[in-house]
Amino acid sequence: STQSTWGVGVIYEPSLIPCDNYKLASLSCNPMIWPNGAVGFASAPAFSLPKQTSSTSSSSFSTAWIIVVVVLGIFLVAGVVLVVSYIIWKANSKRRILNTVPKGKNMAILFTDIQNSSLLWSNYADEMKVAMGVHNMILRQAIKNFNGYEVKTIGDSFMVTFHSCKDAIGFCRQIQQQLLEAVWPPEIMKNENCEEVRDGKGTLLWYGLRVRVGMHAGPADVEYDPRTGKVDYFGQNINLAARVEGAAAGGQTLITSSCYDVLGEEEEIRFQYKGEFTFKGVTGKRAVYEYIVIPGRQFADKVHTSVEADGSTSTAAICNKCMRPCPTCMASVAKEGKSTSIRGALLVGNSYRA
């Protein structure tokens, strides 16, 4: 074919490429006469903007949906991963707690309570809020120091378990000493349940809240609560520890023979044998000992049992206020088996009654 170029045009002989047969979409055919006398066609690229087609619109719409689906998928996968991780974490938490909390035959179970706390709350509500903050701080620090486990609090009473009786006794010693040395609101110090008391030599015996403690050792059923992430304990040994605490006076620590058998030889001079007693809801008699934490403190037995020459026994209540058997207490015990002037459980005929 014959072809010549002039400017931007391309010349084709008309006999060879008719315009109506020229189908290139990107070229426009314009017949014209060039300077050399030839008739040809000038071609130039088409510069018109492309029109939006339905296929392009559908493609953009599909791309947007793909992005949405991918993003949702990422969030879904992340949610599944979080849920699975939480389940694994909870399972590991349960396993970790059950492996670390005290349990077994050497476990010590301990309850505490504050002497006449209801009376103190009714008369010194604002001051007791401050006093309870001091009380709780002292107990929780001692729990931490002796590797104990705070099971729960019931009012102002603590339930705590320890891996050994030695740890539990260390806890008892620390809290009684620190309660004696703590700074208490001045108003509650005017009450007889908190007032300062010294012996004849000036040694401080009482100052501030008076906390009683009861302790027993032995295995118990352990149950994990997934709602709280903590464990609780159940069984007769738990009940016995609670009964022993109820039998103690404020500032006094009572333990059973299961604790004394482990500790007695090590710290024999610090214990005082109280006798064998039966407790409500607990089978058999249990030997009870007092752990002497603060030497010089005197505690009135809630009921004094005397043995007559013929072997018979008689009981008389000892009032916490008068510190001796008094007619009012005796009459109350004879009538009801217990007295409102005697706090907590009663020792009647070598039995503690709740």
Sine and cosine of phi, psi and omega as CSV:
sin_phi,cos_phi,sin_psi,cos_psi,sin_omega,cos_omega
0.00,0.00,0.38,-0.93,0.03,-1.00
-0.99,-0.16,0.76,-0.65,-0.06,-1.00
-0.60,-0.80,0.69,-0.72,0.09,-1.00
-0.68,-0.74,0.40,-0.92,-0.07,-1.00
-0.84,-0.54,0.69,-0.73,0.06,-1.00
-0.60,-0.80,0.88,-0.47,-0.08,-1.00
0.92,0.40,-0.74,-0.67,0.01,-1.00
-0.99,-0.11,0.02,1.00,-0.07,-1.00
-1.00,0.05,0.41,-0.91,0.09,-1.00
-0.87,-0.50,0.83,-0.56,-0.08,-1.00
-0.98,-0.18,0.79,-0.61,0.08,-1.00
-0.87,-0.50,0.64,-0.77,0.03,-1.00
-0.91,0.41,0.73,-0.68,-0.05,-1.00
-0.90,0.44,-0.47,0.88,-0.01,-1.00
-0.94,0.33,-0.36,0.93,-0.06,-1.00
-1.00,-0.10,-0.62,0.79,-0.04,-1.00
-0.77,-0.63,1.00,-0.05,0.04,-1.00
-0.91,0.42,0.54,-0.84,-0.06,-1.00
-0.91,0.41,-0.61,0.79,-0.07,-1.00
-0.96,0.28,-0.20,0.98,0.08,-1.00
-0.99,-0.16,-0.02,1.00,-0.04,-1.00
-0.99,0.11,0.94,-0.34,-0.21,-0.98
-0.93,-0.37,0.19,0.98,-0.03,-1.00
-0.91,0.41,0.85,-0.53,-0.10,-1.00
-0.93,0.38,-0.45,0.89,-0.09,-1.00
-1.00,0.02,0.02,1.00,-0.03,-1.00
-0.86,-0.51,0.48,-0.87,0.11,-0.99
-0.91,-0.41,0.74,-0.68,-0.07,-1.00
-0.99,-0.14,0.85,-0.53,0.00,-1.00
-0.75,-0.66,0.95,-0.31,0.03,-1.00
-0.91,0.42,0.69,-0.73,0.00,-1.00
-0.36,-0.93,0.33,-0.94,0.02,-1.00
-0.98,-0.22,0.83,-0.56,-0.03,-1.00
-1.00,0.02,0.18,-0.98,-0.05,-1.00
-0.88,0.48,-0.45,0.89,-0.01,-1.00
-0.99,0.13,0.06,1.00,0.06,-1.00
1.00,-0.01,-0.07,1.00,0.01,-1.00
-0.99,0.15,0.59,-0.81,0.09,-1.00
-1.00,-0.09,0.82,-0.57,-0.02,-1.00
-0.57,-0.82,-0.29,-0.96,-0.06,-1.00
-0.75,-0.66,0.76,-0.65,0.06,-1.00
-1.00,-0.06,0.75,-0.66,0.01,-1.00
-0.88,-0.47,0.63,-0.78,0.05,-1.00
-0.57,-0.82,0.53,-0.85,0.01,-1.00
-0.88,0.48,0.58,-0.81,0.06,-1.00
-0.99,0.15,0.78,-0.63,-0.07,-1.00
-0.96,-0.28,0.20,0.98,0.00,-1.00
-0.93,0.36,0.61,-0.79,0.00,-1.00
-0.92,0.39,0.61,-0.79,0.01,-1.00
-0.92,0.38,0.65,-0.76,0.05,-1.00
-0.99,0.14,0.57,-0.82,0.03,-1.00
-0.94,0.33,0.81,-0.59,-0.01,-1.00
-0.97,-0.24,0.29,-0.96,0.00,-1.00
-0.91,0.42,-0.53,0.85,-0.01,-1.00
-0.93,0.37,-0.62,0.79,0.03,-1.00
-0.91,0.41,-0.66,0.75,0.03,-1.00
-0.88,0.47,-0.69,0.73,0.01,-1.00
-0.90,0.43,-0.61,0.79,0.00,-1.00
-0.90,0.43,-0.68,0.74,0.02,-1.00
-0.90,0.43,-0.67,0.74,0.02,-1.00
-0.88,0.47,-0.68,0.73,0.01,-1.00
-0.90,0.43,-0.64,0.77,0.02,-1.00
-0.88,0.48,-0.67,0.74,0.01,-1.00
-0.89,0.46,-0.68,0.74,0.01,-1.00
-0.91,0.41,-0.61,0.79,0.03,-1.00
-0.88,0.48,-0.67,0.75,0.02,-1.00
-0.89,0.45,-0.69,0.72,0.02,-1.00
-0.88,0.48,-0.71,0.70,-0.01,-1.00
-0.90,0.45,-0.66,0.76,0.01,-1.00
-0.89,0.45,-0.70,0.72,0.01,-1.00
-0.89,0.45,-0.72,0.70,0.03,-1.00
-0.88,0.47,-0.62,0.78,0.03,-1.00
-0.89,0.46,-0.64,0.77,0.02,-1.00
-0.89,0.45,-0.71,0.70,0.03,-1.00
-0.89,0.45,-0.64,0.77,0.00,-1.00
-0.89,0.45,-0.72,0.70,0.02,-1.00
-0.89,0.47,-0.68,0.73,0.02,-1.00
-0.88,0.48,-0.65,0.76,0.03,-1.00
-0.90,0.44,-0.68,0.73,0.03,-1.00
-0.88,0.47,-0.68,0.74,0.01,-1.00
-0.88,0.47,-0.67,0.74,0.01,-1.00
-0.90,0.43,-0.69,0.72,-0.01,-1.00
-0.89,0.45,-0.72,0.69,0.01,-1.00
-0.89,0.46,-0.65,0.76,0.02,-1.00
-0.89,0.45,-0.64,0.77,0.02,-1.00
-0.90,0.43,-0.68,0.74,0.02,-1.00
-0.89,0.46,-0.69,0.73,0.02,-1.00
-0.90,0.43,-0.66,0.75,0.01,-1.00
-0.89,0.46,-0.68,0.73,0.02,-1.00
-0.90,0.44,-0.67,0.74,0.01,-1.00
-0.89,0.45,-0.67,0.74,0.03,-1.00
-0.93,0.38,-0.59,0.81,0.04,-1.00
-0.89,0.45,-0.70,0.71,0.03,-1.00
-0.87,0.49,-0.72,0.69,0.00,-1.00
-0.90,0.44,-0.66,0.75,-0.03,-1.00
-0.91,0.41,-0.69,0.73,-0.01,-1.00
-0.91,0.40,-0.71,0.70,-0.02,-1.00
-0.91,0.42,-0.46,0.89,0.02,-1.00
-0.99,0.14,-0.32,0.95,-0.10,-0.99
-0.95,-0.32,-0.42,0.91,-0.04,-1.00
-0.94,0.34,0.44,-0.90,0.05,-1.00
-0.88,0.47,0.62,-0.78,0.07,-1.00
-0.23,-0.97,0.18,-0.98,0.01,-1.00
0.99,-0.11,-0.01,-1.00,-0.12,-0.99
-0.93,0.36,-0.37,0.93,-0.01,-1.00
-1.00,-0.02,-0.01,1.00,-0.03,-1.00
-0.92,0.39,0.69,-0.73,0.08,-1.00
-0.98,-0.21,0.74,-0.68,-0.02,-1.00
-0.92,-0.39,0.76,-0.64,-0.16,-0.99
-0.67,-0.74,0.69,-0.73,0.10,-0.99
-0.84,-0.54,0.57,-0.82,0.08,-1.00
-0.81,-0.59,0.34,-0.94,0.10,-1.00
-0.34,-0.94,0.34,-0.94,-0.03,-1.00
-0.98,-0.22,0.73,-0.68,0.01,-1.00
-0.89,0.45,0.80,-0.59,0.08,-1.00
0.77,0.64,0.68,0.74,-0.03,-1.00
-0.92,0.40,-0.57,0.82,0.00,-1.00
-0.88,0.48,-0.67,0.74,0.04,-1.00
-0.90,0.43,-0.67,0.74,0.00,-1.00
-0.91,0.42,-0.65,0.76,0.02,-1.00
-0.91,0.42,-0.62,0.78,-0.03,-1.00
-0.94,0.34,-0.48,0.88,-0.06,-1.00
-0.99,-0.17,-0.42,0.91,-0.09,-1.00
-0.67,-0.75,0.87,0.50,-0.11,-0.99
-0.86,0.51,-0.76,0.65,-0.04,-1.00
-0.92,0.40,-0.68,0.73,-0.02,-1.00
-0.92,0.39,-0.55,0.84,-0.01,-1.00
-0.94,0.34,-0.47,0.88,0.08,-1.00
-0.88,0.47,-0.67,0.74,0.03,-1.00
-0.93,0.36,-0.69,0.72,-0.03,-1.00
-0.89,0.46,-0.61,0.79,0.01,-1.00
-0.93,0.37,-0.52,0.85,0.09,-1.00
-0.89,0.45,-0.66,0.75,0.05,-1.00
-0.91,0.41,-0.72,0.69,0.00,-1.00
-0.85,0.53,-0.77,0.64,-0.05,-1.00
-0.91,0.42,-0.63,0.78,0.01,-1.00
-0.89,0.45,-0.68,0.74,-0.01,-1.00
-0.90,0.43,-0.72,0.70,-0.04,-1.00
-0.92,0.39,-0.68,0.74,-0.06,-1.00
-0.94,0.34,-0.54,0.84,0.07,-1.00
-0.92,0.39,-0.63,0.77,0.04,-1.00
-0.92,0.39,-0.61,0.79,0.07,-1.00
-0.86,0.51,-0.70,0.71,0.01,-1.00
-0.91,0.42,-0.68,0.73,-0.06,-1.00
-0.90,0.44,-0.50,0.87,-0.07,-1.00
-0.93,-0.38,0.39,0.92,0.16,-0.99
0.85,0.53,0.63,0.77,0.02,-1.00
-1.00,0.01,0.08,-1.00,0.01,-1.00
-0.78,-0.63,0.89,-0.46,0.04,-1.00
-0.98,0.21,0.96,-0.29,-0.05,-1.00
-0.96,0.28,-0.77,0.64,0.00,-1.00
-0.13,-0.99,0.22,-0.98,0.15,-0.99
-0.87,-0.49,0.62,-0.78,0.05,-1.00
-0.81,-0.58,0.98,-0.19,-0.14,-0.99
0.92,0.39,-0.85,-0.53,0.05,-1.00
-0.97,-0.24,0.27,0.96,0.03,-1.00
-0.99,-0.14,0.64,-0.77,0.04,-1.00
-0.95,-0.33,0.64,-0.77,0.23,-0.97
-0.92,-0.39,0.83,-0.56,-0.09,-1.00
-0.70,-0.71,0.59,-0.81,0.12,-0.99
-0.87,-0.49,0.47,-0.88,0.00,-1.00
-0.73,-0.68,0.40,-0.92,0.00,-1.00
-0.95,0.32,-0.38,0.93,-0.03,-1.00
-0.48,-0.88,0.34,-0.94,0.06,-1.00
-0.92,0.40,-0.54,0.84,0.01,-1.00
-0.89,0.46,-0.67,0.74,0.06,-1.00
-0.90,0.44,-0.67,0.74,-0.02,-1.00
-0.90,0.43,-0.64,0.77,0.03,-1.00
-0.92,0.40,-0.61,0.79,0.08,-1.00
-0.87,0.49,-0.64,0.77,0.08,-1.00
-0.87,0.49,-0.74,0.67,-0.01,-1.00
-0.86,0.51,-0.70,0.72,-0.02,-1.00
-0.89,0.45,-0.71,0.71,-0.06,-1.00
-0.91,0.41,-0.71,0.71,-0.07,-1.00
-0.93,0.38,-0.62,0.78,-0.01,-1.00
-0.92,0.40,-0.63,0.78,0.02,-1.00
-0.93,0.37,-0.67,0.74,-0.04,-1.00
-0.97,0.25,-0.53,0.85,0.10,-0.99
-0.89,0.45,-0.58,0.82,0.01,-1.00
-0.94,0.34,-0.48,0.88,-0.07,-1.00
-0.99,-0.15,-0.09,1.00,-0.10,-1.00
-0.95,0.30,0.30,-0.95,0.09,-1.00
-0.99,-0.12,0.85,-0.53,-0.07,-1.00
-0.92,-0.40,0.42,-0.91,0.06,-1.00
-0.84,0.54,0.73,-0.68,-0.08,-1.00
-0.84,0.54,-0.55,0.84,-0.08,-1.00
-0.90,0.44,-0.68,0.74,-0.04,-1.00
-0.95,0.31,-0.32,0.95,0.02,-1.00
-0.94,0.33,-0.20,0.98,0.06,-1.00
-0.99,0.14,-0.24,0.97,-0.01,-1.00
-1.00,0.09,0.57,-0.82,-0.05,-1.00
-0.91,0.42,-0.32,0.95,0.04,-1.00
-0.99,0.15,-0.12,0.99,-0.03,-1.00
-0.73,-0.68,-0.16,0.99,-0.17,-0.99
-0.89,0.45,0.38,-0.92,0.01,-1.00
-0.96,0.26,0.72,-0.69,0.03,-1.00
-0.71,-0.71,0.75,-0.67,0.05,-1.00
-0.83,-0.56,0.41,-0.91,0.05,-1.00
-1.00,0.10,-0.06,-1.00,-0.05,-1.00
-0.88,0.47,-0.37,0.93,0.01,-1.00
-1.00,-0.07,0.03,1.00,0.01,-1.00
1.00,0.03,0.10,1.00,0.01,-1.00
-0.96,0.29,0.75,-0.66,-0.01,-1.00
-0.95,0.30,0.84,-0.54,0.00,-1.00
-0.95,-0.31,-0.61,0.80,-0.06,-1.00
-0.69,-0.73,0.65,-0.76,0.08,-1.00
-0.22,-0.98,0.92,-0.39,0.04,-1.00
1.00,-0.01,-0.30,-0.96,-0.04,-1.00
-0.84,0.54,0.64,-0.77,0.01,-1.00
-0.95,-0.30,0.92,-0.40,-0.11,-0.99
-0.96,-0.30,0.80,-0.59,0.07,-1.00
-0.99,-0.13,0.46,-0.89,-0.06,-1.00
-0.69,-0.73,0.67,-0.74,0.13,-0.99
-0.80,-0.59,0.67,-0.75,-0.12,-0.99
-0.64,-0.77,0.62,-0.79,0.06,-1.00
-0.59,-0.81,0.38,-0.93,0.00,-1.00
-0.82,-0.57,0.60,-0.80,0.04,-1.00
0.46,-0.89,0.20,-0.98,-0.03,-1.00
-0.96,0.27,0.32,-0.95,0.05,-1.00
-0.45,-0.89,0.33,-0.94,0.07,-1.00
-0.96,0.29,0.74,-0.68,-0.02,-1.00
-0.94,-0.35,0.77,-0.64,-0.02,-1.00
-0.77,-0.64,0.79,-0.62,0.00,-1.00
-1.00,0.02,0.73,-0.69,0.03,-1.00
-0.96,-0.28,0.95,-0.32,-0.05,-1.00
-0.91,0.41,-0.38,0.93,-0.01,-1.00
-0.95,0.32,-0.63,0.78,-0.03,-1.00
-0.98,-0.17,-0.29,0.96,-0.06,-1.00
0.95,0.31,0.33,0.94,-0.01,-1.00
-0.83,-0.56,0.12,-0.99,0.05,-1.00
-0.91,-0.41,0.40,-0.92,0.11,-0.99
-0.78,-0.62,0.30,-0.95,-0.07,-1.00
-0.84,-0.54,0.55,-0.83,-0.03,-1.00
-0.63,-0.77,0.40,-0.91,0.06,-1.00
0.78,-0.63,0.10,-0.99,-0.07,-1.00
-0.89,0.45,-0.58,0.81,0.00,-1.00
-0.90,0.45,-0.54,0.84,0.07,-1.00
-0.92,0.38,-0.70,0.71,0.02,-1.00
-0.88,0.48,-0.65,0.76,-0.02,-1.00
-0.91,0.42,-0.68,0.73,0.03,-1.00
-0.87,0.50,-0.65,0.76,0.02,-1.00
-0.91,0.40,-0.63,0.78,0.02,-1.00
-0.92,0.40,-0.63,0.77,0.01,-1.00
-0.91,0.42,-0.65,0.76,0.06,-1.00
-0.88,0.48,-0.66,0.75,0.01,-1.00
-0.91,0.42,-0.37,0.93,-0.01,-1.00
-1.00,0.09,-0.22,0.98,-0.06,-1.00
-0.99,0.12,0.39,-0.92,0.12,-0.99
-1.00,-0.06,0.27,-0.96,0.03,-1.00
-0.86,0.52,0.76,-0.65,-0.03,-1.00
1.00,0.08,0.00,1.00,-0.05,-1.00
-0.96,-0.29,0.55,-0.84,0.05,-1.00
-0.85,-0.52,0.88,-0.48,0.03,-1.00
-0.93,-0.38,0.65,-0.76,0.03,-1.00
-0.75,-0.66,0.37,-0.93,0.05,-1.00
-1.00,-0.03,0.13,-0.99,-0.01,-1.00
-0.89,0.45,-0.44,0.90,0.01,-1.00
-0.90,0.44,-0.51,0.86,0.08,-1.00
-0.99,0.12,-0.67,0.74,-0.06,-1.00
-0.90,0.43,-0.59,0.81,0.00,-1.00
-0.87,0.49,-0.46,0.89,0.03,-1.00
-1.00,0.06,-0.58,0.82,-0.17,-0.99
-0.96,-0.28,-0.31,0.95,-0.17,-0.99
-0.83,0.56,-0.73,0.69,-0.04,-1.00
-0.93,0.36,-0.53,0.85,-0.04,-1.00
-0.96,0.28,-0.63,0.78,-0.05,-1.00
-0.73,-0.69,0.75,0.66,-0.14,-0.99
-0.86,0.50,-0.62,0.79,-0.07,-1.00
-0.94,0.34,-0.21,0.98,-0.01,-1.00
-1.00,-0.10,0.06,1.00,-0.01,-1.00
-0.89,-0.45,0.52,-0.86,0.07,-1.00
-0.78,-0.63,0.81,-0.58,-0.01,-1.00
-0.95,0.31,0.77,-0.64,-0.03,-1.00
-0.96,-0.26,-0.32,0.95,0.00,-1.00
0.82,-0.57,-0.01,-1.00,0.06,-1.00
-0.96,-0.28,0.71,-0.71,-0.10,-1.00
-0.64,-0.76,0.40,-0.92,0.13,-0.99
-0.97,-0.25,0.61,-0.79,-0.03,-1.00
-0.88,-0.47,0.59,-0.81,-0.02,-1.00
-0.86,0.52,0.77,-0.64,0.03,-1.00
0.99,0.14,0.03,1.00,-0.02,-1.00
-0.83,-0.56,0.77,-0.63,-0.05,-1.00
-0.98,0.21,0.58,-0.81,0.10,-0.99
0.98,0.19,0.23,-0.97,0.05,-1.00
-1.00,0.04,0.51,-0.86,-0.03,-1.00
-0.77,-0.64,0.76,-0.65,0.08,-1.00
-0.97,0.25,0.68,-0.74,-0.05,-1.00
-0.83,-0.56,0.66,-0.75,0.02,-1.00
-0.80,-0.60,0.49,-0.87,0.12,-0.99
-0.98,-0.20,0.76,-0.65,0.08,-1.00
-1.00,0.01,0.88,-0.47,-0.06,-1.00
-0.99,0.13,0.99,-0.14,-0.03,-1.00
-1.00,0.05,-0.78,0.63,0.01,-1.00
-0.94,-0.35,0.98,-0.18,-0.01,-1.00
-0.85,0.53,0.66,-0.75,0.01,-1.00
0.98,-0.21,-0.31,0.95,0.06,-1.00
-0.94,0.33,0.66,-0.75,0.04,-1.00
-0.89,-0.46,0.69,-0.72,0.00,-1.00
-0.84,-0.55,0.72,-0.69,0.05,-1.00
-0.99,0.11,0.78,-0.62,0.13,-0.99
-0.87,0.49,0.61,-0.79,-0.03,-1.00
-0.92,0.39,-0.53,0.85,0.13,-0.99
-0.62,-0.78,0.76,-0.65,0.02,-1.00
-1.00,-0.08,0.81,-0.59,0.01,-1.00
-0.94,-0.34,0.84,-0.54,0.01,-1.00
-0.93,-0.36,0.61,-0.80,0.00,-1.00
-0.98,-0.21,0.84,-0.54,-0.02,-1.00
-0.99,0.15,0.17,-0.98,-0.03,-1.00
-0.87,0.49,-0.57,0.82,-0.01,-1.00
-0.99,0.12,0.06,1.00,0.03,-1.00
1.00,-0.07,-0.14,0.99,0.03,-1.00
-0.97,0.25,0.31,-0.95,0.00,-1.00
-0.85,-0.52,0.49,-0.87,0.12,-0.99
-0.72,-0.69,0.55,-0.84,-0.05,-1.00
-0.87,-0.49,0.58,-0.81,0.07,-1.00
-0.59,-0.81,0.75,-0.66,-0.01,-1.00
-0.95,0.30,0.59,-0.81,0.08,-1.00
-0.94,-0.34,0.86,-0.51,-0.05,-1.00
-0.96,0.28,0.69,-0.72,0.03,-1.00
-0.90,0.44,-0.37,0.93,-0.03,-1.00
-1.00,0.06,-0.74,0.67,-0.07,-1.00
-1.00,0.02,-0.21,0.98,0.08,-1.00
0.88,0.48,0.45,0.89,0.05,-1.00
-0.38,-0.93,0.29,-0.96,0.08,-1.00
-0.88,0.47,0.74,-0.67,0.02,-1.00
-0.74,-0.67,0.44,-0.90,-0.09,-1.00
-0.84,0.54,-0.60,0.80,-0.02,-1.00
-0.89,0.46,-0.73,0.69,0.00,-1.00
-0.91,0.42,-0.69,0.72,-0.03,-1.00
-0.88,0.47,-0.67,0.74,-0.01,-1.00
-0.91,0.41,-0.62,0.78,-0.01,-1.00
-0.93,0.37,-0.67,0.75,0.02,-1.00
-0.91,0.42,-0.67,0.75,-0.01,-1.00
-0.89,0.45,-0.56,0.83,-0.06,-1.00
-0.99,0.15,-0.71,0.71,-0.14,-0.99
-0.88,-0.47,-0.20,0.98,-0.06,-1.00
0.99,0.10,-0.01,1.00,0.06,-1.00
-0.34,-0.94,0.28,-0.96,-0.09,-1.00
-0.72,-0.69,0.65,-0.76,0.04,-1.00
-0.94,0.35,-0.31,0.95,0.02,-1.00
-0.99,0.16,-0.14,0.99,0.02,-1.00
-0.93,-0.36,0.92,-0.40,-0.11,-0.99
-0.97,0.25,0.65,-0.76,0.15,-0.99
0.99,0.16,-0.46,-0.89,-0.03,-1.00
-0.96,0.28,0.41,-0.91,-0.04,-1.00
-0.93,-0.37,0.65,-0.76,0.11,-0.99
-1.00,-0.10,0.96,-0.28,-0.03,-1.00
-0.81,-0.58,0.89,-0.46,0.00,-1.00
0.85,0.53,0.70,0.72,-0.03,-1.00
0.87,0.49,0.53,0.85,0.10,-1.00
-0.74,-0.68,0.67,-0.74,0.12,-0.99
-1.00,-0.07,0.81,-0.59,0.04,-1.00
-0.93,-0.37,0.68,-0.73,0.00,-1.00
-0.98,0.21,0.00,0.00,0.00,0.00
